């Protein structure tokens, strides 16, 4: 495991309620060419980031790095692809709750001009399934896959486009954790070309797929979806329109996330080189994708900028987070942006947070998080200097009883820490401070008597990792984060 803890310092930026730690570089290339990134977590502290790239003149491969401690430290990047002819493009990854990771990518090894391949890791990213498994239709040109799994990792569904059937969306599914696959089930109905599909697990045996749609009768509905209630063996047809307000869909920008309170979908509108405006949009369904909001909600802050890629994620109970990469016009630098909605996606931050204030380039970015403590996980690639980066974020909590100035926030220093942590308490506040690890376990409790005295927590006996330091006073609360290193 690489020790990159010293750079994960607390940084408050842009939106005062959302912060990101300093970026951590994951790859070890000295002369890299990095393409596309994706990220998945097990709902807790185990995270996998995948990307396509190469070192110097070596063949391009798909890579993965895994963290088992919520992004504090990362494993050596491992190669997913087993062929120098694979030429992988846009790898995607998902995870079950036991920490098994499943990856797919567009592959060029033949005999098809391009097809979809699969690999998995059952040992925390140390090894990946090789030989890789082709899971798209034999002899047909299949491209741009996405993958999702159920919580136990038994049911897997991969969706992809089929160029040889008028770009229709197809799926392949597995009922044994990726060991065997049923290949080539139509997802889209046969009413016109379909592009860049995304898939998400709902509950039970149900999955939902969504895509950019080009059917001539679609009108302003440029996204359609379909639901499978049997683990991908069959799909609902005719497909269901998702209202887009007439905004076209930028390629590969649709992302979905499901929680018990809602299904969330984000996408970015298309752009041209003469009108470099691309807007981030949000949709929501409360019935598993059968019906949607009448109109989408605008997420970005309104600047006339170029935006691309990104994602959407929410812990159970919210808030909802949406991410994207952004630059002014076609100029560098570009930023990994994350916005937050506290009200189910109806309103979004006027000042979204920047996850890469120091690296100054995010060609693509992806989003996931920790369902247990609400931490936000983001990754992106720097295509100018090369490199794959990760940052962990969190919310500085407050309530309606808190007037909100920074003087009333709790702080914990130093960060990183290896021994005594000073916890600064706002004057006149009584209550209790709890120190909580990434699994939700309380590791310390300290009483606050209201005299303005600061508290001290000795972190030397706690494992390295990220801890939440939460002050609760009546119905008001404030939370800081501290990274423990040894």
N, C-alpha and C positions, 0 to 999 in steps of 0.2 A: 504494500500500500504506500502510495506517495504521501509525504507529509507536507500538506499545503495549508496547514491551519493558520499560519501566521498572517495570511492575507485576508482571512475572513473576519474583518473588523466591522462593527456596526456603523452603517452610513445612513443618515437621514437625508433624503433628497426629494425634491419636487413636491409630491403630495405628502403633507405632514403625517398622514395616517398610514402610509405604506412605505416600507424601507427595504433596501436590499443590501446584503453584505457585499464586500469587495469581490470582484470576479475571480474565479479559480480556473486556470487553464488545465484542460484534461489530456490533450494529446502531447506526445513527446517528440514530434517531428522537428527537425532543424530546418528543413526546406519544404514546407508543406504546401499542398494544394488541397483545400478543404471545400467540399460542396455543401451538402444539406444535412441538417441535424434534426433529431427527434428525441423525445424524453418520455419516460414512463416511471411511475413508482408503484410500490405494492400497497399504497395507501398509508404508508408509514415512512420509515427511515431508509428503506432500500430503494435506490434510484438507478436507472440505466439510461445512459445517453448513447445514441448511435449516430454515425455519420459516414458519408462516403468521402474518400480522399486518398492521396498518395504522397509518398516521400520522394521529392525530386523527380527522377525519371522512372521510378519504379511503377509497376502496374497499379491502377486504381483498385482499391478494395473497400469493403464495408467494415467498419470498426465499431467497437463498443467499449465503454468504460463504466464501471459500476461502483457505487458507494453504498456501504452498509450502515453509515452513521449520519444520514440526513445531509450529505454533501460536505461534511467536514473534511474527509479524506477520500481519495479515489484510487481504484485499482489501475494497474498497468493496462493500457488499451489492448484489447484482444481482437483478432481478425475473425470476422464472421464468415466471409466468403472463402471458398476452398479452391478457386480456380483463378489463374491470372487473366483468363479471358472473360471473367464475369462482368467487368465494367459496371459495377453496381450504381444505380441511380435512385435517389430519394428513399433511403431505408426508413422504415417505420418500426415502432416497437410498442409492445404492451406488456403488462405484468399482472400476475394473479396475486392474491394476498399472501401467498407463501414465499414470494420472491423469485418465482420462475419467470424468466423473460423470454418473450417470443418476438422474433424479428422477421420482416419480409422486405423485399426490394425488387426493383426492376432489373433484369439480368440479361446480359448479351452474349452468353457463352455458346448459344445455339443448341439444337439445329434451328429453332425459330429465330427470326431476327431479334426478338426480345420476348421475355417471358417473366413469370413471377417465381421467385425462390424463397425458401423458408429455412430458418435455423432457430434453435432455442438454447438457453443455458439453464441448467438445473442446479448449478453450484455457485451461484452468486457472481456469475460473469467470468469465472476462471477459464472455463472451456465452453465451446459452442458446438452444436451438432454439425458434424461433418462425416460423410459428404452431405452437402446441402440438398434440399428436397425441392424439386419443381412441383408447384401446386396449382399451376394454371393449365389451361386446356392444351393438350398436346397438338403441335402443328399450327397453332394460331397465335397471332401477335397480341399479347396481353401486356398491359402496362399500368403504371402508377398504382401499386397496391396500397391498401391500408388494412390494419389488423386490430382485432379486439378479442378479449376472452372474458369468461365469467370469473367470479371471485375465486373459485376453486381451481381454475386452470384446466378443467376438463373439456369445456366447449370453446373452440376457437373458430372465428369467422374472419376470412380475408376477402375483401372486395377489390375489384380491379376492372379496368376497361378492356374491351375486346375489339380491337381494330377491325377484325375480320367479320364482325356482325354489326356494322354501322356504329361502332364505338359503344355498343350496349354494355351496361354494367352487369358483371357476373360475380359469383362468389364461389369460394371453396370452403369447406368446413370440416372440422375434426371433432370427434367426440371422445378422444382418448389423449388429450393433451399434446397433440401434434405428431403422434407416432404414425397415424394413417389419416388419409384425407379423401373426402368425396369431392370431386372436382367438376366445376363447370355448371353451376345452377344459375339461370337467368334471374337477375334482381330487378332490372328495369323492364318495363313493358316495351313493346316494339313500336314506339310512336316517334322515334327520332333519336339523334345522337345524344349521348350522355357522357359527361366528362368528370374526371378527378373525384372519384367517390371517396367518402369517409364512412366509417362504421363505428358504432358504440354499443356496448352491452347495456341492456336495460335491467332486467331481473329475471329470475327463473331460467327459462331457455330462450328468452326474447332478446333480439338484437334489432338495431335500426341502422339503415344505410341512407345516406343523402349524397346528392351530387348536383353539379351544374348541368342544366338541361337545355337542349336546343330544339325541342319539339315545336313544330310550326303552330300548333294550337295552344301553346303555353301562355301567350300574351305577356303580361308582366311577371309571370311566375317563372323565374329563372333557376329555382332550386326545387327539386322533387325528392321525395323520400319513400322508402318502403320498409315494412316491418316483417320480421320473421319471428314466429312464435315457437319454432321447433329447432332452434340452434343453427339456422342457416340452410336447412333442408328444403324449405320453400319460402316464397316471399309474396307479400300482398300485392296484387295487381287488380285494377289499375293503381298506379302510383299516386302518392298524395302530394299536392302542391304545397310549398312553403312560401308564404307571401314575402316578396323581396322589395316591394315598392318600386319595381321596375329597374332597380340597380343591377347591372350585369355583374358577373362573378369572376373575380380574378382566379387564374388557375392555381390549384393546390391550396386554396385559402380556406376551404370549409373545414371547420372543426366542431366536435360535439363533446359534451360531457353530461352524464346523467347522475342525479342525486334523487333521493326519495321525494324531494319537494319539487322537482322539475327537470326537464330535459333542455339543455342550453346549446344553442348553435351560434357560431360566429362565422363571418366571412368578410372579405375585403372586395370592394367594387373594382371593376376593371378600369384600366387607364390607357391613354395613348401618349405618344411622345410629344404631342402638341398641347395636351391638357394633362399635365402631370398632377392629377388629383385622384387620389384613391382613398375611399372612406371605409371605416370599420363599422360593421353592422352586427346586430344581435337579434336573435329570435328565441322564443321560449314556448315550450309545450308543457302542459300540466297533465296530459293524458297519454304520455309515451309516444308522441309523434302523430297522433290522429288528427289533432287540430293545433293551430298555432295563433300567435298574436295577429290581429288584422294587418298591422304594419310593423316593419322592423324598427328597432331603436338604434340611433346613431351613438357609437361608443367614443370615437376619437374627439378631441377637443375643438376641432373645427378648422385647423390650419390647412391651407391648400398645399399639402405635402404629398409625397409619394410614399405609400405604405404597401407592405407585402407580408405574406406568410403569417405566422402567429398562432393563437389558439385560445381556448376558453376552458376554465376549470373552476370548480367550487367545492369546498368541504361541505359535509352535511350541515345544513342550517345556514350556509352562507358565511361571508359575502361571496359574490361572484367576481372572478378576475378574467380579464381578456388581455391578450398580448399581441404585439406585432412589431415589425422593424420599420423604421421611418427615417426618411431623409428629406431635406428641402430641395424640391425639384429633383434633378439628377445629380446633385452635388454630394460629396462626402463631407463630414462623416455621417454615418447612420447610427441609429440608436435602437436598443432593445427596450421597448416600451411596455409597461403594464398598467392597466387601469382597473379600478375597483368600483363595484356597485353594491351598496348596502341594502338595496330595496328590491332585490329580485330581478335586476337588470333594467329597471325603468329609468333610472338616472345613473350617470357615470361621472367620475372625477373630472373636474375642470383642469387639474394639473396632474396627469398621470406620472408615475415614477419611472425613472431611467435605471435599468439594471447594469448598464455598462458605461458609467460616466468617465471612466479612465481609459478604456480600450478604444472608444470612438469608432467602432465599426461593427455592425451586426447585419450581415447580408440575409440571413434567415434566423428565425428564433422559434422556440417551442416552449410549451407550458405544461406543467403538472403541479402536484402538490401533496401535502401530508394531510390526510383526512382526520388525523387524530388531534393535531395541534394547530391546523390551519396554515402552516407555513407554505409559502409559494416557491416552486422550483422552476427556474428558467434556464435554458441553454441557447447558445447562438454560435455562429461561426464568423470569424474575421477573414474575409476573402482578400483583403489587401495585404496584410502581413502574415496571414495564415493563423490557424489555431482554432480550437473548439473551447468554449468557455461556459461556465456554470455560475449562477448566483442564487442564493437562497434569500427569500424575503419574508416579511411578516407585517402584521398590522399593529400599530400603536393604538391600543384600545382607549376609548373614552365613552361616556354615556351622556344622556341628555342633562344630567345634573352637573356635568363638568363643563365649565365655561370654555375649556379648550386651549388656553395658552400653554406654551411649552414649559413654563415654570411649574405647572402642576403635573407634569409627566414624571414617572419613576424612571431612574436611570441606573445602570449597573456597569461598573468599571473596575479594572480594565477589561478590555475585550480585544483579543483573546486573554484568558486568565488561566493560571495554573495553581493558584493558591487562594489567598483572600480576595473576595469580591466585595467592593463597597457599593451598597445599595442606597442611593440618595432618595429620601422621602420628602414630598412636598410639606411645607409647614402646615400645622393644624390638622393633619390627616391622622385618623386612628383606624385601626383595622388589622389585617394580617397579610404578610408576604408569604407566598408559596413559591418554591422552586420546583419546576416540573420538567421531566425529561421528555424525549420525543415519543415515548410510548404512552404518555399521559400519567406516569407514576410520580407521586410527590416524593421528592428527595429531601426537602427541608421545609420547615414552617417557622416563621419569625413574627412575633407580635410587634405592632406599631402602636405606640402610646400617645402620639400626637404632639410631642414636644419638639419636633423638628430634628431629633437626633437621627443620624444615619445608622443603618444596620450593616453587619458584616456576615457574609456567608463564606465558609471555608470549603472551597471546591476541590481541595487536594485529594479527598477521599472518593470523589465521584469520577466515573469513567469519562474519557474524552468525548465530546459531543456538544450539541447545541441545547441550551436550557432556556425555558421561559421563566422569567421572574415576574410574578403577578402580584400586584397590590390590590386587595379587595377592601373597600370601605363602604359598607352599606350596599347601595345599588351601583355605586361608582367604582370603576376599576381602571387600572393602567398596567400595561405589560411591557417589559423590556426583554431583550434577548442577550444572552452571553454565551460565548464559545469557550469551552474548557479544553485545554491542551496539556499534554504531559510529555 
